Amino acid sequence: MPTVVKCPTCGKDVRWAPESRFRPFCSDRCKQIDLGAWAAEKYKIGGNEQEGSSSEEETPRGDYNPH
């Protein structure tokens, strides 16, 4: 029996199967609405944001030695 999930945008049931082209979304429209929300920064991934610091500043180029 195929798994059914809810579309994250509208809540409609979506079969989780290869023929469901836009899974987990029910349609291209819902997929684009979700992408637009990410682009507008309506969603955020939690974490500690440090001002004035980035991974490039913390690891100088050319000095990386994994061993």
C-alpha positions as CSV (number, residue, x, y, z in Angstrom):
1,M,0.0,0.0,0.0
2,P,1.5,3.4,-1.0
3,T,2.3,6.0,1.6
4,V,0.2,9.1,1.7
5,V,1.6,12.4,2.9
6,K,0.1,15.9,3.3
7,C,1.2,18.6,0.9
8,P,3.2,21.0,3.1
9,T,1.6,24.0,1.4
10,C,-2.1,23.2,1.1
11,G,-2.5,20.0,3.2
12,K,-4.0,17.9,0.3
13,D,-3.2,14.2,0.4
14,V,-0.3,13.2,-1.9
15,R,0.7,9.6,-2.8
16,W,4.4,9.1,-2.2
17,A,5.1,7.3,-5.4
18,P,7.3,7.8,-8.5
19,E,4.4,9.0,-10.6
20,S,3.8,11.9,-8.1
21,R,6.1,14.3,-9.8
22,F,6.0,17.1,-7.2
23,R,6.1,15.1,-4.0
24,P,5.9,16.0,-1.2
25,F,3.9,18.8,-2.9
26,C,0.6,18.1,-4.7
27,S,1.4,20.4,-7.7
28,D,4.0,22.6,-9.2
29,R,2.0,25.6,-7.9
30,C,2.4,24.5,-4.2
31,K,6.1,23.7,-4.9
32,Q,6.6,27.3,-6.2
33,I,4.7,28.8,-3.3
34,D,7.0,27.0,-0.9
35,L,10.1,28.1,-2.8
36,G,8.9,31.7,-2.8
37,A,8.5,31.6,1.0
38,W,12.1,30.4,1.3
39,A,13.3,33.2,-1.0
40,A,11.4,35.8,1.0
41,E,13.0,34.4,4.2
42,K,9.7,33.4,5.7
43,Y,11.3,30.1,6.8
44,K,14.5,30.0,8.8
45,I,16.7,27.1,9.9
46,G,17.6,27.4,13.6
47,G,21.1,27.8,14.8
48,N,23.5,30.3,16.4
49,E,24.3,33.1,14.1
50,Q,27.5,34.9,14.9
51,E,27.9,38.5,13.7
52,G,31.1,39.3,11.8
53,S,32.2,35.6,11.6
54,S,32.0,33.2,8.8
55,S,33.6,29.8,8.1
56,E,36.0,31.4,5.6
57,E,37.3,33.8,8.3
58,E,37.7,30.9,10.7
59,T,39.7,28.7,8.3
60,P,42.3,30.5,6.4
61,R,42.7,29.2,2.8
62,G,45.7,27.0,2.2
63,D,46.1,26.0,5.9
64,Y,43.6,23.2,5.9
65,N,45.2,19.8,6.9
66,P,42.7,17.0,7.6
67,H,45.4,14.7,9.1
